[in-house]
């Protein structure tokens, strides 16, 4: 006997509902519309998830911090972030048990400290004279600013002592502010994929800026969930041209992390099972399928090179020597200035004015000594470079 029309209709409705509810829907949080997370990674990830009936759409955001907050509020959401920002946001704020890292092998973003001071060439010098330096950073809510805060937390006696910090409206504005300034004690830090075609790298070269390699023992020892947060990498910052090879810089790079909510935050049953299946599905996909095959990231992954343990140790030792050479600068200046400042304070405003020339001379003394220390730094750095190039 053939089924009646009402039964056929009911069967179609039930089948349709069953199919729609089997498609697990949520969102992938990226960053700015033109950023690499959104333009290079999200679409391939969404495509791979769709093959396993996970309906995930790409959603822009203000960056890593917001992506993390969204996944904490809704565990089914997926997000991208720098691993150092992820470590800072989760460990510092006590959210390490609310999120789960899916993978960290999609690519790396690198830390770039920029200066116009030709004598300031090593991260150890920055750590050795923090009171004499100031930073203009990208927006306070940006991943760049979060990275800086993480670095300060790692080394409270080094970068943590820098208090003269201001924030620009964008990364490009921060760069232009230090490159257009005559002040040689002002620096900036930004984090991005090491793309030699990027306009920022070209701008730095055109305006006489240079990169300070961010290499330090404390920094390279950082871990989260058994994963290293920073790696020493040799990255290309300018393309080869006729008769010249492309310029490279060795600096710390942090993996791009893909994360979601911890499955145990979801109720037992289908929701938790789907979350576990989501994580298992994404981990099973080859890394190259989670980035655009002909895109920027695939090219950049091939252009970066991890350093050998010997080369890393040489770079770390160069940093430590530079810091040791630079530290006496601030100590001598501080000790000499102390009685002058105390005396000026007691005598009032007029005495303070009369003390100004003395303080200015002390500051100049500090700068001169830093320049002398830079010669030792250059020799240590050149020695490290020879090891890298062997």
VEXDREN-54418 format. One line per field, with one value per residue (C-alpha): residue number from 1; residue in one letter; x, y, z. Coordinates in nm, 4 decimals. Example, Ala and Ser with C-alpha at 12.3 -4.5 7.8 and 13.67 -1.06 7.14 Angstrom:
# VEXDREN-54418
n 1:2;
res a:s;
east 1.2300:1.3670;
north -0.4500:-0.1060;
up 0.7800:0.7140;
***
This chain:
# VEXDREN-54418
n 1:2:3:4:5:6:7:8:9:10:11:12:13:14:15:16:17:18:19:20:21:22:23:24:25:26:27:28:29:30:31:32:33:34:35:36:37:38:39:40:41:42:43:44:45:46:47:48:49:50:51:52:53:54:55:56:57:58:59:60:61:62:63:64:65:66:67:68:69:70:71:72:73:74:75:76:77:78:79:80:81:82:83:84:85:86:87:88:89:90:91:92:93:94:95:96:97:98:99:100:101:102:103:104:105:106:107:108:109:110:111:112:113:114:115:116:117:118:119:120:121:122:123:124:125:126:127:128:129:130:131:132:133:134:135:136:137:138:139:140:141:142:143:144:145:146:147:148:149:150:151:152:153:154:155:156:157:158:159:160:161:162:163:164:165:166:167:168:169:170:171:172:173:174:175:176:177:178:179:180:181:182:183:184:185:186:187:188:189:190:191:192:193:194:195:196:197:198:199:200:201:202:203:204:205:206:207:208:209:210:211:212:213:214:215:216:217:218:219:220:221:222:223:224:225:226:227:228:229:230:231:232:233:234:235:236:237:238:239:240:241:242:243:244:245:246:247:248:249:250:251:252:253:254:255:256:257:258:259:260:261:262:263:264:265:266:267:268:269:270:271:272:273:274:275:276:277:278:279:280:281:282:283:284:285:286:287:288:289:290:291:292:293:294:295:296:297:298:299:300:301:302:303:304:305:306:307:308:309:310:311:312:313:314:315:316:317:318:319:320:321:322:323:324:325:326:327:328:329:330:331:332:333:334:335:336:337:338:339:340:341:342:343:344:345:346:347:348:349:350:351:352:353:354:355:356:357:358:359:360:361:362:363:364:365:366:367:368:369:370:371:372:373:374:375:376:377:378:379:380:381:382:383:384:385:386:387:388:389:390;
res x:x:x:x:x:x:x:x:x:x:x:x:x:x:x:x:x:x:x:x:x:x:x:x:x:x:x:x:x:x:x:x:x:x:x:x:x:x:x:x:x:x:x:x:x:x:x:x:x:x:x:x:x:x:x:x:x:x:x:x:x:x:x:x:x:x:x:x:x:x:x:x:x:x:x:x:x:x:x:x:x:x:x:x:x:x:x:x:x:x:x:x:x:x:x:x:x:x:x:x:x:x:x:x:x:x:x:x:x:x:x:x:x:x:x:x:x:x:x:x:x:x:x:x:x:x:x:x:x:x:x:x:x:x:x:x:x:x:x:x:x:x:x:x:x:x:x:x:x:x:x:x:x:x:x:x:x:x:x:x:x:x:x:x:x:x:x:x:x:x:x:x:x:x:x:x:x:x:x:x:x:x:x:x:x:x:x:x:x:x:x:x:x:x:x:x:x:x:x:x:x:x:x:x:x:x:x:x:x:x:x:x:x:x:x:x:x:x:x:x:x:x:x:x:x:x:x:x:x:x:x:x:x:x:x:x:x:x:x:x:x:x:x:x:x:x:x:x:x:x:x:x:x:x:x:x:x:x:x:x:x:x:x:x:x:x:x:x:x:x:x:x:x:x:x:x:x:x:x:x:x:x:x:x:x:x:x:x:x:x:x:x:x:x:x:x:x:x:x:x:x:x:x:x:x:x:x:x:x:x:x:x:x:x:x:x:x:x:x:x:x:x:x:x:x:x:x:x:x:x:x:x:x:x:x:x:x:x:x:x:x:x:x:x:x:x:x:x:x:x:x:x:x:x:x:x:x:x:x:x:x:x:x:x:x:x:x:x:x:x:x:x:x:x:x:x:x:x:x:x:x:x:x:x:x:x:x:x:x:x;
east 0.0000:0.1368:0.1796:-0.0777:0.0089:-0.0045:0.2452:0.4810:0.4629:0.5341:0.8313:0.9741:0.9417:1.1091:1.3902:1.4444:1.4565:1.6973:1.9324:1.9277:1.9975:2.2862:2.4698:2.6541:2.6561:2.8723:3.1399:3.5133:3.6415:3.9252:4.0315:4.0211:3.8704:4.2061:4.4089:4.5739:4.3457:4.0403:4.1874:4.4348:4.3132:3.9409:3.7903:4.0033:3.9119:3.5407:3.5584:3.7205:3.4640:3.1766:3.2965:3.2201:2.8865:3.0032:2.8483:3.0970:3.1095:3.3973:3.3297:3.5561:3.6612:3.8948:4.1589:4.2913:4.1630:3.8053:3.8307:3.9293:3.6475:3.3939:3.5052:3.4892:3.1305:3.0306:3.2484:3.1419:3.3081:3.6524:3.9142:4.2612:4.5259:4.8985:5.0109:5.1794:4.8571:4.6633:4.9059:4.8781:4.4990:4.4367:4.7082:4.7070:4.3298:4.2714:4.0965:4.3376:4.0781:3.8042:3.9708:4.1416:4.4207:4.3338:4.6645:4.9664:5.1269:4.9586:5.2352:5.4200:5.3999:5.7212:5.8081:5.9660:6.1126:6.2000:6.4398:6.6198:6.9112:7.1953:7.3764:7.0784:7.1130:7.0529:6.7583:6.9994:7.0597:6.6839:6.6675:6.9765:6.8574:6.4748:6.4425:6.6043:6.3679:6.0097:5.7727:5.4955:5.2776:4.9823:4.6350:4.6046:4.3490:4.5603:4.7481:5.0706:5.0052:4.9120:5.2436:5.4298:5.2436:5.3315:5.7002:5.6904:5.5349:5.8044:6.0859:5.9748:6.3360:6.4017:6.1271:5.8904:6.0677:5.9674:5.6938:5.7131:5.4553:5.1998:4.9579:4.8915:4.5658:4.7183:5.0388:5.1203:5.0742:5.3058:5.5725:5.5466:5.5628:5.8999:6.0432:5.9530:6.0824:6.4296:6.4196:6.6525:6.5337:6.1848:6.0926:5.7893:5.6937:5.4567:5.3803:5.2964:5.3805:5.7342:5.6318:5.9093:5.6471:5.4585:5.4544:5.5614:5.8964:5.9575:5.8619:6.1099:6.3931:6.3021:6.2884:6.6138:6.4743:6.6102:6.5038:6.6303:6.6288:6.3994:6.5989:6.6236:6.6622:6.3567:6.1445:6.2462:6.1703:5.8012:5.5512:5.1775:5.0235:5.3656:5.3979:5.6786:5.5451:5.8447:6.0930:6.4092:6.3582:6.5518:6.3004:6.3198:6.2417:6.3366:6.3369:6.6539:6.7446:7.0102:7.3455:7.2113:7.0453:6.7356:6.7857:6.7077:6.6570:6.6679:6.3927:6.1380:5.8301:5.5126:5.2836:4.9354:4.7031:4.3602:4.1437:3.7889:3.6026:3.6961:3.4490:3.3851:3.2189:2.9321:2.6621:2.6936:2.5294:2.5225:2.6740:2.9823:3.0165:2.9987:3.2663:3.4984:3.4338:3.5052:3.8453:3.9310:3.8255:4.0404:4.3451:4.3241:4.3440:4.6962:4.8273:4.8699:4.4960:4.4167:4.5829:4.5372:4.7519:4.8633:4.8435:5.0870:5.1203:5.2238:5.5090:5.6160:5.6286:5.8951:6.0926:6.1474:6.4134:6.4394:6.7823:6.9948:7.0432:7.4031:7.2955:7.0174:7.2626:7.5012:7.2223:7.1132:7.4702:7.4983:7.1831:7.3194:7.6534:7.4762:7.2592:7.5634:7.7433:7.4435:7.3321:7.6045:7.4776:7.1521:7.3027:7.5720:7.3259:7.0745:7.3336:7.4794:7.1407:6.9927:7.1528:7.0894:6.7200:6.6794:6.8493:6.6366:6.3240:6.4101:6.4990:6.1796:6.0963:6.3881:6.6430:6.4891:6.5404:6.9041:6.9494:6.8217:7.1592:7.3171:7.0442:7.0776:7.4528:7.3875:7.1443:7.4047:7.6575:7.4188:7.3775:7.7537:7.8167:7.5428:7.7152:8.0404:7.8625:7.7153:8.0635:8.0825:7.7309:7.8206:8.1144:7.8994:7.6237:7.8627:8.0036:7.6517:7.5753:7.8837:7.7528:7.4103:7.5550:7.7825;
north 0.0000:0.3421:0.5979:0.8761:1.2351:1.3572:1.0863:1.1782:1.5431:1.4606:1.2422:1.5277:1.7727:1.5378:1.4620:1.8311:1.9165:1.6298:1.7497:2.1106:2.0292:1.8022:2.1042:2.2465:2.6279:2.8938:3.1471:3.1911:3.5161:3.6723:4.0387:4.3266:4.2601:4.3153:4.1292:3.7922:3.5986:3.7021:3.7082:3.4185:3.1647:3.1856:3.0815:2.7633:2.6678:2.7266:2.5205:2.2261:2.2421:2.2445:1.9087:1.7627:1.9462:2.2260:2.5524:2.8199:3.1719:3.4218:3.7183:4.0228:4.1605:4.4064:4.1344:3.8604:4.0026:4.0227:3.6771:3.5329:3.7107:3.5831:3.2211:3.2573:3.3841:3.1219:2.8064:2.6875:2.9849:2.9500:3.2244:3.3239:3.4965:3.5368:3.2694:3.5278:3.7289:3.4077:3.3215:3.6699:3.6884:3.3390:3.2929:3.6500:3.6724:3.3198:3.1868:2.9052:2.6348:2.7932:2.7614:2.4861:2.5285:2.3427:2.3956:2.6264:2.5225:2.7588:3.0191:3.2673:3.6401:3.8155:4.0867:4.3976:4.6750:4.9803:5.2664:5.5497:5.5431:5.3780:5.3007:5.1114:4.7780:4.5066:4.4135:4.3900:4.7648:4.8220:4.5997:4.7686:5.1315:5.1143:5.4401:5.6320:5.5025:5.5627:5.3646:5.4794:5.1733:5.0851:5.1200:5.0101:4.7404:4.5951:4.2656:4.4671:4.6447:4.3122:4.1650:4.4578:4.4052:4.0350:4.1179:4.3558:4.0855:3.8352:4.0742:4.3222:4.4301:4.4972:4.6015:4.6137:4.9283:5.1290:5.3664:5.6319:5.4712:5.6337:5.4928:5.5917:5.5416:5.2731:5.0779:5.2979:5.6147:5.4812:5.4057:5.7470:5.9218:5.7692:5.7818:6.1490:6.2458:6.3786:6.1991:5.9004:5.7486:5.6688:5.3235:5.1255:4.7591:4.5833:4.2194:4.0847:3.8353:3.9053:4.0149:4.1981:4.3443:4.5065:4.8866:4.9155:4.7502:4.9760:5.2843:5.1948:5.1623:5.4862:5.6925:5.5660:5.3309:4.9896:4.6752:4.5722:4.1889:4.0821:3.7922:3.7191:3.4073:3.4755:3.5395:3.2195:3.0087:3.1025:2.8168:2.7584:2.4112:2.2656:2.4773:2.7286:3.0816:3.2319:3.1010:3.2660:3.2981:3.4493:3.6454:3.8296:4.2029:4.3174:4.1401:4.0534:4.2884:4.2941:4.2330:4.2246:3.9626:4.0417:4.1839:3.9567:4.0061:3.7516:3.8098:3.6314:3.4999:3.3657:3.1036:3.1838:2.9914:2.8555:2.7987:2.7339:2.6792:2.3815:2.0944:2.0341:2.3765:2.2334:2.0063:1.6304:1.5134:1.6390:1.9856:1.8473:1.5645:1.8133:2.0320:1.7341:1.6336:1.9899:1.9927:1.6439:1.7403:2.0548:1.8807:1.6132:1.8614:1.9167:2.2628:2.3640:2.3173:2.5701:2.8598:2.9887:2.7694:3.0533:3.3183:3.5291:3.2994:2.9948:3.2008:3.3504:3.0140:2.9104:3.2348:3.2056:2.9839:2.8563:2.9002:2.6165:2.5822:2.7056:3.0172:3.0907:3.0642:3.3030:3.5576:3.5250:3.5771:3.8881:4.0238:3.9539:4.1206:4.4266:4.4523:4.4229:4.6941:4.9291:4.8876:5.1089:5.4003:5.4399:5.3487:5.6185:5.8783:5.7958:5.8049:6.1334:6.2969:6.1923:6.4581:6.7285:6.6423:6.6138:6.9483:7.1071:6.9715:7.1318:7.4662:7.4926:7.5825:7.8226:7.5672:7.3099:7.5410:7.5906:7.2146:7.1593:7.2111:6.9549:6.7006:6.7633:6.7031:6.3770:6.2684:6.3492:6.1482:5.8553:5.8844:5.9071:5.6023:5.4126:5.4935:5.3548:5.0410:4.9949:4.9172:4.6111:4.5184:4.5373:4.3038:4.0486:4.0712:4.0272:3.7177:3.5747:3.6522:3.4618:3.1522:3.1896:3.2234:2.9184;
up 0.0000:-0.0951:0.1845:0.1896:0.0972:0.4609:0.5676:0.2824:0.3850:0.7500:0.6474:0.4377:0.7262:0.9748:0.7293:0.6629:1.0333:1.0967:0.8255:0.9424:1.3065:1.2127:1.0701:1.3711:1.3374:1.5010:1.3991:1.3412:1.4938:1.2987:1.3155:1.0703:0.7287:0.5579:0.8181:0.7557:0.9929:0.7935:0.4430:0.4549:0.7105:0.7782:0.4460:0.4106:0.7695:0.7121:0.3926:0.5713:0.8519:0.6035:0.4672:0.8115:0.8340:1.0614:0.9454:1.0564:0.9132:0.9240:1.1550:1.1910:1.5295:1.7006:1.7253:1.9489:2.2764:2.1520:1.9906:2.3274:2.5105:2.2574:2.2988:2.6763:2.6460:2.3860:2.3968:2.0503:1.8800:1.7204:1.7143:1.5944:1.8060:1.8562:2.1000:2.3255:2.3486:2.4115:2.6942:2.8433:2.8227:2.9583:3.2229:3.3552:3.3722:3.5018:3.1915:3.1079:3.1837:2.9721:2.6321:2.4372:2.1837:1.8633:1.6819:1.6556:1.3246:1.0783:1.0702:1.2913:1.3475:1.4457:1.6970:1.5458:1.7615:1.5525:1.6333:1.4539:1.6989:1.5052:1.8315:1.9700:1.7925:2.0504:2.2736:2.5672:2.5435:2.5700:2.8792:3.0279:3.0112:3.0298:3.2261:2.9386:2.6698:2.5715:2.3520:2.1219:2.0705:1.8461:2.0085:2.3715:2.2803:1.9974:1.9997:1.9679:2.2980:2.4617:2.3447:2.5023:2.8319:2.8204:2.7644:3.0609:3.2756:3.1701:3.2652:3.5350:3.5967:3.2268:2.9882:3.2864:3.4082:3.1006:3.2141:2.9429:2.7138:2.4851:2.2287:1.8686:1.6807:1.4584:1.3952:1.0944:1.2997:1.5732:1.3116:1.1502:1.4868:1.5775:1.2238:1.1813:1.5256:1.6077:1.9436:1.9269:2.2547:2.1220:1.9900:1.8830:1.8707:1.6348:1.5576:1.2129:0.9430:0.8121:0.4629:0.2704:0.0359:0.3223:0.3042:0.6692:0.6046:0.3077:0.5108:0.7867:0.5340:0.3543:0.6749:0.8241:1.0841:1.1703:1.3552:1.6970:1.7244:2.0095:2.1538:2.5261:2.7394:2.9587:2.6538:2.4736:2.7828:2.7937:2.7571:2.7754:2.7903:2.7073:2.3909:2.3363:2.3024:2.1198:1.8635:1.7303:1.3542:1.0658:0.8596:0.5281:0.5551:0.2029:-0.1315:-0.3259:-0.6106:-0.8812:-0.7153:-0.3591:-0.1441:0.0559:0.4032:0.6973:1.0676:1.3485:1.6039:1.8213:1.6440:1.8050:1.6486:1.5275:1.7574:1.6654:1.9719:2.0917:2.4170:2.6353:2.5680:2.9394:2.9592:2.7551:2.8916:2.8463:2.5273:2.1737:2.2370:2.4085:2.1550:1.8680:2.0290:2.0738:1.7127:1.5942:1.7643:1.6357:1.2826:1.2644:1.4118:1.1429:0.8525:0.7070:0.7938:0.4279:0.3710:0.6425:0.4609:0.1078:-0.1183:-0.3428:-0.0752:0.1213:0.4233:0.2210:0.0740:0.4055:0.5817:0.3280:0.3758:0.7519:0.9052:1.2620:1.4169:1.5466:1.9221:1.8845:1.6947:1.9451:2.2339:2.0539:2.0072:2.3699:2.4909:2.2722:2.4383:2.7872:2.7080:2.5680:2.8792:3.1078:2.9122:2.9190:3.2829:3.4395:3.2317:3.4169:3.7555:3.7327:3.6066:3.8789:4.1590:4.0397:3.9899:4.3258:4.5513:4.2911:4.2638:4.6422:4.6931:4.4243:4.5859:4.9189:4.7682:4.5669:4.2090:4.1551:4.2677:4.0385:3.7448:3.8377:3.8602:3.5069:3.3316:3.5634:3.4907:3.1168:3.1417:3.3243:3.0547:2.7898:2.9898:2.9805:2.6044:2.5493:2.7644:2.5809:2.2517:2.3883:2.5080:2.1613:2.0258:2.2507:2.1433:1.7751:1.8210:2.0089:1.7491:1.4570:1.6262:1.6556:1.2904:1.1766:1.3542:1.1919:0.8429:0.8657;
***
